[in-house]
Amino acid sequence: MIKKIVVFLAFFGSIFAFTQEEIKNSYLKSYDYEKMGKYSEALKVLAPIYEAYPKGYTLNLRFGWLYFLDKKYTNAIEYYKRASLANIYAVDPKLGIIRVYLATASYQKAEQSAYEILKTDFYNYYANLYAVTALIYQQKYDIATEIVNKMLYLYPTDILFLEQLSVVYKETNNKYLQELYQDILILDPNNIHVNIMLSKQKK
């Protein structure tokens, strides 16, 4: 029982202002609004809880995500940073900030932020994926290829990294591009990225 209370406190900072059921229901309403694309409403239903627990890790992470979806990127970064302060070891807020950098075409910042995560978590899936994305936008294809190959050694059939490799191949006129497209389609016959690329070739 004590362990459960400690875990709960770690997420919400306190258990006295709202019952667990009230918090749960507020989150459920927020998720429903998110699905409908009503991000302001998704934030609004959590606002009373946030006022009670402004330093809560989960709440700040959620606010960062919702502001990101709503394209209010300055607010998103602010709340992701608050989440990081609430749990300095958590990776999710750092990944959230990288997503903001990618969405705002701040590719160098995205690259450097991804590297910061990789210093302590070398094979972090999303940090590597976002690093590759940022590198491709900066036309740093050699480094991007190194990271993709590193991850494909671990996940040889991973579609997202194979797609990224195909982007590099296309931009560098690699002779194995068409073969790679077919490999991806074997793994994922309805792959949107490859089918779009192939349709463009036919025009």
C-alpha positions in Angstrom: 0.0 0.0 0.0 2.8 2.4 0.9 4.5 1.6 -2.4 1.3 2.5 -4.3 1.0 5.8 -2.5 4.6 6.7 -3.3 4.1 6.0 -7.0 1.0 8.0 -7.1 2.7 10.9 -5.4 5.5 10.8 -7.9 3.0 11.4 -10.7 0.6 13.9 -9.2 2.5 15.5 -6.3 -0.3 15.0 -3.8 -3.4 13.0 -3.2 -5.5 15.3 -1.1 -7.1 17.9 -3.4 -8.8 15.4 -5.7 -9.7 11.8 -5.3 -8.1 9.2 -7.6 -11.5 8.7 -9.3 -11.9 12.4 -10.0 -8.4 12.6 -11.5 -9.1 9.5 -13.6 -12.4 10.9 -14.9 -10.7 14.2 -15.9 -8.0 12.4 -17.8 -10.6 10.3 -19.6 -12.5 13.4 -20.7 -9.2 14.9 -21.8 -8.4 11.9 -23.9 -11.9 12.0 -25.5 -11.5 15.7 -26.4 -8.0 14.9 -27.8 -9.5 12.3 -30.1 -12.0 14.9 -31.4 -9.2 17.4 -32.0 -10.5 19.7 -29.3 -7.2 20.4 -27.7 -8.3 23.5 -25.8 -11.1 21.5 -24.2 -8.7 18.7 -23.4 -6.6 21.2 -21.5 -9.5 22.9 -19.8 -10.8 19.8 -18.1 -7.4 19.2 -16.6 -6.9 22.8 -15.5 -8.4 22.5 -12.0 -6.1 19.5 -11.3 -3.1 21.4 -12.6 -3.9 24.3 -10.3 -3.7 21.8 -7.4 -0.6 20.0 -8.7 1.4 22.4 -10.8 4.6 20.4 -10.4 3.1 17.1 -11.3 5.2 15.2 -13.9 2.3 13.6 -15.7 0.2 16.7 -15.9 3.0 18.8 -17.3 3.8 16.1 -19.8 0.2 16.0 -20.9 0.0 19.7 -21.2 3.1 19.7 -23.4 1.6 17.1 -25.6 -1.7 18.8 -26.0 -0.1 22.2 -26.8 2.1 20.4 -29.3 -0.9 19.0 -31.0 -2.6 22.4 -31.0 0.6 23.8 -32.7 1.2 26.2 -29.7 4.9 25.3 -29.7 6.2 27.8 -27.2 3.7 26.6 -24.6 4.5 23.0 -25.5 8.2 23.6 -24.8 7.4 25.3 -21.5 5.4 22.4 -20.2 7.8 19.8 -21.4 10.6 21.6 -19.5 8.4 21.7 -16.4 7.9 18.0 -16.8 11.7 17.5 -17.0 12.2 19.5 -13.8 9.6 17.3 -12.1 11.6 14.2 -13.2 15.1 14.9 -14.4 15.6 11.3 -15.5 12.6 11.1 -17.7 13.2 10.9 -21.4 9.6 11.6 -22.7 9.7 15.4 -22.1 13.1 15.6 -23.9 11.6 13.7 -26.8 8.6 16.0 -26.8 10.9 19.0 -27.1 12.6 17.4 -30.1 9.3 16.9 -31.8 8.6 20.6 -31.4 12.0 21.4 -32.9 11.2 19.1 -35.9 7.8 20.6 -36.3 9.3 24.2 -36.3 12.2 23.2 -38.7 14.7 23.8 -35.9 16.7 20.8 -37.2 20.1 21.6 -35.6 18.4 22.0 -32.2 16.6 18.7 -32.8 19.8 17.0 -33.7 21.7 18.2 -30.7 18.9 17.4 -28.3 18.7 13.9 -29.7 22.4 13.5 -29.1 22.0 14.5 -25.5 19.7 11.6 -25.0 21.9 9.2 -26.9 24.8 10.0 -24.6 23.1 8.1 -21.8 20.8 5.9 -23.9 22.6 5.0 -27.1 19.9 2.9 -28.6 16.9 4.9 -27.6 14.5 4.2 -30.4 12.9 7.7 -30.8 16.0 9.7 -30.1 17.7 7.8 -32.9 14.7 8.2 -35.2 14.4 11.9 -34.6 18.2 12.4 -35.0 18.0 10.7 -38.4 15.0 12.9 -39.4 16.9 16.1 -38.4 20.0 15.0 -40.2 18.2 14.2 -43.4 16.6 17.7 -43.4 20.1 19.1 -43.0 21.4 16.9 -45.8 23.8 15.1 -43.5 23.2 11.8 -45.2 26.4 10.0 -44.2 25.7 10.5 -40.5 22.0 9.7 -41.0 23.0 6.4 -42.7 25.3 5.4 -39.9 22.5 5.8 -37.3 20.0 4.0 -39.5 22.3 1.1 -40.0 23.0 1.0 -36.2 19.3 0.7 -35.5 18.6 -1.8 -38.3 21.2 -4.1 -36.8 18.9 -4.3 -33.8 15.6 -4.0 -35.7 16.2 -5.4 -39.2 12.6 -5.2 -40.2 11.7 -1.9 -38.6 9.6 0.0 -41.1 10.3 3.5 -39.9 14.0 3.2 -40.1 13.7 1.4 -43.5 11.6 4.3 -44.7 14.3 6.8 -43.5 16.9 4.7 -45.3 14.9 5.0 -48.5 14.8 8.7 -48.2 18.6 8.8 -47.9 18.9 6.5 -50.9 16.6 8.6 -52.9 18.4 11.9 -52.1 21.8 10.3 -52.8 20.7 8.4 -56.0 21.6 5.1 -54.4 21.3 2.2 -56.9 19.6 0.0 -54.3 16.6 2.3 -53.9 14.2 0.3 -55.9 15.3 -2.9 -54.2 14.7 -1.3 -50.8 11.3 -0.2 -51.8 10.4 -3.8 -52.7 11.8 -5.0 -49.4 9.6 -2.6 -47.5 6.6 -3.6 -49.5 7.2 -7.3 -48.6 7.1 -6.3 -44.9 4.3 -3.8 -45.3 2.4 -4.2 -48.6 0.3 -1.1 -48.0 3.2 1.1 -47.0 2.0 4.7 -47.7 5.5 6.2 -48.1 6.7 3.7 -50.6 3.5 3.6 -52.6 3.6 7.4 -52.9 7.2 7.4 -54.1 6.5 4.7 -56.7 3.4 6.5 -58.0 5.5 9.7 -58.5 8.0 7.6 -60.5 5.2 6.6 -62.9 4.2 10.2 -63.7 
